[in-house]
Amino acid sequence: MSVLHITKENFNAEVVNSDRPVLLDFWATWCGPCRMVGPLVEEIAAEHPEIKVGKINVDEQPELAAQFQIMSIPTLMVVKNGQITQRVVGARPKAQILALVQEG
């Protein structure tokens, strides 16, 4: 499965109403650590169809960034049944990112 581009328009349909856990990556093109996490998030999307993976560009979606009080990026969040179950700030190795989804 590919990474979804999450916007305020598709947020409810893709994240809140998802029947699978959702891993969200809040990022920006100018963010160095985001560029390290991005390929890992894409690998997770390709290797784990049981997880829905979405990326939210904070520069393009300031309303979502404000709604979730994103102060630093990358911020990774896990949403299950419409509720945030995990939230971490900063680059993480792939195993830790997967653990977030499984623990949450």
C-alpha positions in Angstrom: 0.0 0.0 0.0 1.3 3.5 -0.7 1.6 6.5 1.6 -1.5 8.7 1.6 -1.3 12.5 1.3 -3.5 13.6 4.2 -5.3 17.0 4.0 -7.9 18.6 6.1 -10.4 17.6 3.3 -9.7 13.8 3.6 -8.6 13.6 7.2 -11.9 12.3 8.6 -12.4 9.7 5.8 -8.8 8.4 5.8 -7.9 8.8 9.5 -10.8 9.2 11.9 -13.0 6.7 10.1 -10.3 4.2 9.3 -10.8 0.5 10.0 -7.1 0.0 10.4 -4.5 1.7 12.7 -3.1 4.9 11.0 0.5 6.0 11.2 0.7 9.8 10.6 4.0 11.5 9.7 3.9 15.3 10.2 6.8 16.7 8.1 8.1 19.5 5.8 10.3 19.5 2.8 13.0 21.7 4.5 13.3 19.4 7.6 16.4 17.3 7.6 15.2 14.7 10.1 11.9 14.4 8.2 13.9 13.4 5.1 15.5 10.6 7.2 12.1 9.3 8.5 10.2 9.6 5.1 11.8 6.6 3.4 11.2 4.5 6.6 7.5 5.5 6.6 7.2 4.6 2.9 8.8 1.2 3.6 6.3 0.5 6.4 3.4 1.5 4.1 4.7 -1.0 1.4 5.5 -3.8 3.8 2.5 -3.6 6.2 -0.9 -3.5 4.5 -2.6 -3.8 7.9 -1.4 -0.3 8.7 -2.7 2.8 6.9 0.2 5.3 6.5 -0.3 9.0 5.9 1.9 12.0 5.6 0.9 15.6 6.5 3.0 18.4 5.1 2.8 21.0 7.9 3.5 23.9 5.4 0.6 22.8 3.2 -1.8 21.8 6.0 -1.3 24.4 8.8 -4.8 23.8 10.1 -4.1 20.1 10.9 -0.7 21.1 12.4 -2.4 23.6 14.6 -5.2 21.2 15.5 -2.7 18.6 16.8 -0.4 21.3 18.3 2.6 20.2 16.2 5.5 22.3 17.5 8.4 20.2 16.2 8.8 17.9 13.2 9.0 15.1 12.4 6.1 14.2 14.7 4.7 10.6 14.3 1.3 9.8 15.6 -0.7 6.6 15.7 -4.5 6.9 15.5 -6.8 3.9 16.3 -10.6 4.1 16.2 -10.3 7.8 15.8 -8.2 8.3 18.9 -4.5 9.2 19.2 -2.8 6.3 20.9 0.9 7.2 20.4 2.8 10.4 19.7 6.5 11.0 19.4 8.7 13.8 18.2 11.9 13.3 16.3 13.5 10.8 14.0 13.2 7.2 15.0 14.5 3.9 13.5 12.1 1.8 11.6 11.7 -0.8 14.4 10.7 1.9 16.9 8.2 3.4 14.4 6.6 -0.1 13.9 6.6 -0.6 17.7 4.6 2.5 18.1 1.8 1.2 15.9 1.9 -2.3 17.6 1.9 -0.9 21.1 -0.7 1.8 20.5 
